[in-house]
């Protein structure tokens, strides 16, 4: 039984959409991009969507649109993919980490409030040990919807409003999710989606900035295309920008996927439910829980948490010996070697994020994973864990 860690769900509709583009002379910045943008904007319930080359590019342009510059502080989470912090480093800004909620792995609003309040009062205890000698003011909050579950945007929005901060949503893993019946991507000043092959919707590589702010959308549109703003002529550039464009073939693939969004989400939800049933009897693990505020879960990955008594490396190796792939998910950002070197972080700085990083294990997951594979993985886990005990 060949089990993939993840797999895209591609139908003939997507194949024909891409092939149709190849029968035209327009392969970049054409009608497919515009159609894809309109579909994502509608799904997210926002006015503007700007397609770009990756989720990282989308986050970077959110940071640029917010005017984040050298020395600025952005409150964010250490329990995420590294891109959510790296985009600040691109601008010589400083990620100001706070710990996360143990139940969801999302940024803890209480910690956010404490950090912002203390920094506003001149208390610098939240700064890293090194690399922040010229730190300025807190300018924004960047929250991550971890594993597809939206962060607590009621609380985060209140903090951002109270302290005059921009709120950026990294919804790269949360397309289709809802927080209190409101679509992920519609919170704050702007949000970023990503369309890597393991996401709910894929374009191969690609991303999207979504926003209700016209000024931000116009700036992002210019920045993605080498700084060419509306009204600029050929080879005229109002801003120093980037080549963050998305091509027409990728956009056509994305549009066709968006036409199937409800189907794709339902298939992933079904696989998650099969896992819940298969793993319910397995001792020594915690199954992923959906928060009451998450009124629709757009499943991105299926991540369990191991009891501290279970050696994760040994478990992963035995799974691999049975040709079942697995991944540790996430390694906390602040303990990445370059972050330690730059900012002096140490183990114990963010204990909840570190605990989740030690105990989390991603299992094979996609919308095209058959029931028998889920049952096979569940049975193997039970047998292996019982043996390790």
C-alpha positions in Angstrom: 0.0 0.0 0.0 1.6 3.2 -1.2 0.7 6.1 1.1 1.6 9.7 0.3 2.2 12.3 2.9 -0.1 14.6 0.9 -1.5 14.8 -2.6 -3.4 17.4 -4.7 -6.9 16.7 -5.8 -6.8 17.4 -9.5 -9.7 16.6 -11.9 -10.2 16.9 -15.7 -11.8 20.4 -15.1 -8.4 21.7 -13.9 -6.4 19.9 -16.6 -8.7 21.4 -19.3 -8.5 24.9 -17.8 -4.7 24.8 -17.9 -4.6 23.4 -21.4 -7.0 26.1 -22.6 -4.5 28.8 -21.5 -1.8 27.1 -23.5 -3.9 27.5 -26.6 -3.8 31.3 -26.2 -0.9 33.8 -26.6 -1.5 35.2 -23.1 0.5 33.3 -20.4 1.0 36.1 -17.8 -1.1 38.9 -16.2 -4.3 38.1 -18.1 -7.9 37.2 -17.6 -7.2 34.0 -15.7 -5.5 35.9 -12.9 -8.4 38.3 -12.7 -10.9 35.4 -12.6 -9.0 33.6 -9.9 -8.7 36.7 -7.8 -12.5 37.3 -8.1 -13.2 33.7 -7.0 -11.0 34.0 -3.9 -12.3 37.4 -2.9 -15.8 36.1 -3.1 -14.9 33.0 -1.0 -13.2 35.1 1.6 -16.0 37.7 1.7 -13.7 40.7 0.9 -13.6 43.4 -1.8 -10.0 42.9 -3.1 -7.7 40.0 -3.9 -4.3 40.2 -5.5 -2.7 37.0 -6.8 1.0 36.5 -6.3 3.7 33.9 -6.7 3.6 32.3 -3.2 2.1 32.5 0.2 5.4 33.9 1.5 5.2 36.7 -1.2 1.7 37.4 -0.1 2.8 37.8 3.6 5.8 39.9 2.5 3.5 42.3 0.6 1.2 42.6 3.6 4.2 43.7 5.7 5.1 46.2 3.0 1.6 47.5 2.6 1.5 48.0 6.4 4.6 50.2 6.1 6.6 48.0 8.4 10.2 49.2 8.3 13.6 48.7 10.0 13.3 48.3 13.8 9.6 48.0 13.8 8.1 45.3 16.1 5.4 42.9 14.9 3.8 40.7 17.5 3.5 37.1 16.2 3.7 33.4 17.1 6.7 31.2 17.3 4.6 28.1 16.4 4.3 28.4 12.7 6.1 27.9 9.4 9.2 30.1 9.3 7.8 32.3 6.5 5.5 34.2 8.9 8.5 35.5 10.8 11.0 35.7 7.9 8.9 38.3 6.1 9.7 40.7 8.9 13.4 40.0 8.6 13.2 41.0 4.9 12.3 44.5 6.0 14.8 44.5 8.9 11.8 44.5 11.3 11.7 42.4 14.4 9.3 39.6 15.2 8.1 40.0 18.8 7.2 36.4 19.7 4.6 35.6 22.4 3.4 32.1 23.4 0.4 30.2 22.1 -2.8 28.6 23.4 -2.3 25.0 24.3 -5.6 23.8 22.8 -5.3 25.3 19.3 -1.6 26.2 18.9 -2.8 29.7 17.9 -1.3 32.9 19.3 -2.5 33.6 22.8 -4.4 36.9 22.9 -3.7 37.4 26.6 0.0 37.2 25.9 -0.4 39.6 22.9 -2.2 42.1 25.2 0.5 41.9 27.8 3.3 42.3 25.3 1.7 45.3 23.6 0.7 47.0 26.8 4.1 46.5 28.4 6.0 47.7 25.3 3.7 50.8 25.1 4.6 51.5 28.7 8.3 51.3 27.9 8.8 47.9 29.5 11.2 46.0 27.2 11.1 42.6 28.8 9.5 41.1 25.7 12.4 41.9 23.5 14.9 39.1 22.5 18.2 39.0 24.3 20.1 40.3 21.3 19.5 41.8 17.9 16.9 44.4 19.1 19.2 47.2 20.3 17.5 49.6 17.9 13.9 48.4 18.3 11.2 50.8 17.7 7.5 50.7 18.5 5.0 47.8 18.0 3.3 48.4 14.7 1.3 45.3 13.9 0.0 41.9 15.0 0.5 39.0 12.6 -1.6 36.0 13.6 -1.4 32.6 12.0 -4.4 30.3 11.5 -2.5 27.2 12.6 -3.4 24.0 10.7 -6.5 25.7 9.3 -8.0 26.8 12.6 -8.6 30.6 12.8 -7.1 32.5 15.6 -9.2 34.4 18.2 -9.9 37.4 16.0 -12.5 39.0 18.4 -9.8 39.4 21.0 -7.0 40.2 18.5 -9.1 42.8 16.7 -9.9 44.5 20.0 -6.2 44.7 20.9 -5.3 46.1 17.5 -8.0 48.7 17.6 -7.2 49.8 21.2 -3.5 50.3 20.5 -3.8 51.5 16.9 -2.0 48.5 15.3 -2.4 46.9 12.0 -3.8 43.3 12.1 -2.5 40.8 9.5 -3.9 37.3 9.1 -1.7 34.5 7.9 -4.6 32.3 6.5 -2.2 30.3 4.4 -3.5 27.1 5.9 -7.1 28.2 6.4 -8.9 28.7 3.1 -12.5 27.8 3.6 -12.4 27.9 7.4 -14.8 30.1 9.3 -14.5 31.9 12.6 -17.9 32.6 14.1 -19.5 32.1 10.7 -17.1 34.6 9.1 -14.6 33.5 6.4 -10.9 33.1 7.2 -9.0 35.9 5.4 -11.6 38.6 6.2 -10.1 39.7 9.5 -7.9 42.7 10.0 -6.3 44.9 7.4 -5.2 42.1 5.1 -4.7 38.4 4.9 -2.5 36.0 3.0 -3.5 32.6 1.4 -1.1 30.0 -0.1 -1.7 27.5 -2.8 1.1 24.9 -2.4 0.1 21.4 -3.5 -0.7 20.3 0.1 -3.2 23.1 0.6 -7.0 23.0 0.3 -6.7 24.6 -3.1 -3.5 24.4 -5.2 -1.9 26.3 -8.1 1.3 24.4 -7.8 3.0 27.5 -6.4 1.1 30.6 -5.6 -0.5 32.9 -3.1 -3.1 35.7 -2.6 -3.4 38.9 -0.6 -7.0 39.7 0.3 -8.2 42.9 1.9 -11.1 45.3 2.3 -8.6 48.2 2.1 -8.4 49.6 -1.4 -5.2 51.5 -0.6 -3.5 48.3 0.5 -4.7 46.4 -2.5 -3.5 49.0 -4.9 -0.1 49.1 -3.3 0.2 45.3 -3.4 -0.8 45.3 -7.1 2.0 47.6 -7.8 4.6 45.9 -5.6 4.0 42.4 -7.2 4.7 43.8 -10.6 8.1 45.5 -10.2 6.4 48.6 -8.6 4.3 49.5 -11.6 1.4 51.4 -10.2 -2.0 52.1 -11.8 -1.4 54.7 -14.6 2.3 53.9 -15.0 3.3 53.3 -18.6 5.5 50.5 -20.0 8.9 50.6 -18.2 7.6 53.2 -15.8 7.7 52.2 -12.1 6.5 54.4 -9.2 7.8 52.0 -6.5 10.7 49.7 -5.9 8.8 46.4 -6.3 9.2 42.7 -7.0 8.5 40.1 -9.6 5.8 38.4 -7.4 3.4 37.8 -10.3 1.3 34.6 -10.8 1.2 33.2 -14.3 -2.0 32.4 -16.2 -1.6 28.6 -16.2 -1.4 28.6 -12.4 -4.3 31.0 -12.1 -6.5 28.8 -14.4 -5.7 25.8 -12.2 -6.6 27.9 -9.1 -9.9 29.1 -10.6 -10.9 25.6 -11.5 -10.1 24.4 -8.0 -12.1 27.3 -6.5 -15.1 26.1 -8.6 -14.8 22.8 -6.6 -14.0 24.4 -3.2 -17.0 23.0 -1.3 -16.3 19.6 -2.7 -12.6 19.8 -1.8 -13.3 20.9 1.7 -15.9 18.2 2.2 -13.5 15.4 1.1 -10.8 16.6 3.5 -13.4 16.8 6.3 -14.4 13.2 5.6 -10.8 12.0 5.8 -10.4 13.9 9.1 -13.5 12.2 10.4 -12.2 8.8 9.4 -9.0 9.6 11.4 -11.0 10.6 14.4 -12.9 7.3 14.3 -9.8 5.2 13.6 -7.6 6.9 16.3 -10.2 7.3 19.0 -9.3 3.9 20.7 -5.6 4.6 20.5 -4.0 5.5 23.9 -1.1 7.9 24.3 -2.3 10.4 21.7 -4.4 13.6 21.6 -6.6 14.1 18.6 -6.9 17.5 17.0 -9.8 19.5 18.5 -11.9 22.1 16.7 -12.6 25.2 18.8 -16.2 26.3 19.4 -15.4 29.5 17.6 -14.3 27.6 14.5 -17.7 27.2 12.8 -16.2 25.6 9.7 -12.8 23.8 9.7 -10.9 23.9 6.4 -8.7 20.9 7.2 -5.1 21.5 6.0 -3.2 18.8 7.8 -4.1 16.1 10.4 -1.8 16.6 13.4 -1.9 14.5 16.6 -0.1 15.1 19.8 1.9 12.3 21.5 2.1 11.6 25.2 5.5 12.8 26.5 6.3 9.2 27.3 6.3 8.2 23.6 9.6 8.8 21.8 8.5 10.5 18.6 11.7 9.8 16.6 11.3 6.0 17.3 7.6 6.1 16.4 8.4 7.9 13.1 11.1 5.4 12.2 8.9 2.4 12.9 6.1 4.0 10.8 8.6 4.7 8.0 9.7 1.0 8.2 6.1 0.2 7.4 6.1 2.7 4.5 3.9 5.2 6.4 5.3 8.7 6.2 4.9 11.2 9.0 6.3 14.6 9.9 7.1 16.6 13.1 5.0 19.8 12.8 6.1 22.6 13.7 9.6 23.1 15.1 9.3 26.4 17.0 10.7 29.3 14.9 12.6 30.9 17.8 14.8 27.7 18.1 15.7 27.6 14.5 19.5 28.0 14.3 19.5 31.4 12.6 17.0 32.8 15.1 19.1 31.6 18.0 22.2 33.2 16.5 20.4 36.5 15.7 18.3 37.0 18.7 19.7 34.8 21.4 16.6 32.7 22.1 16.9 29.7 24.4 14.9 26.6 25.1 12.2 27.5 27.7 11.5 30.9 26.3 8.1 29.9 24.9 7.2 26.7 26.8 3.8 25.9 25.2 5.0 26.3 21.7 8.0 24.2 22.5 5.9 21.5 24.1 3.6 21.4 21.0 6.7 21.3 18.8 8.1 18.3 20.7 4.8 16.3 20.7 3.1 17.1 17.4 3.1 14.6 14.6 1.5 15.1 11.2 0.0 11.9 9.6 -0.6 11.3 5.9 -3.5 13.5 4.8 -5.3 14.7 1.7 -8.7 14.8 0.2 -7.9 11.9 -2.1 -6.8 9.6 0.7 -9.0 6.5 0.7 -10.7 5.1 3.8 -8.6 1.9 3.9 -5.4 3.9 4.1 -6.7 5.8 7.1 -7.6 2.6 8.8 -4.2 1.1 7.9 -2.4 4.1 9.5 -4.7 4.0 12.6 -4.1 0.3 13.1 -0.4 0.6 12.7 -0.2 3.5 15.2 -2.1 1.5 17.8 0.1 -1.5 17.4 3.3 0.5 17.4 2.4 2.6 20.4 1.2 -0.5 22.4 4.5 -2.1 21.6 6.5 1.0 22.7 4.6 1.0 25.9 
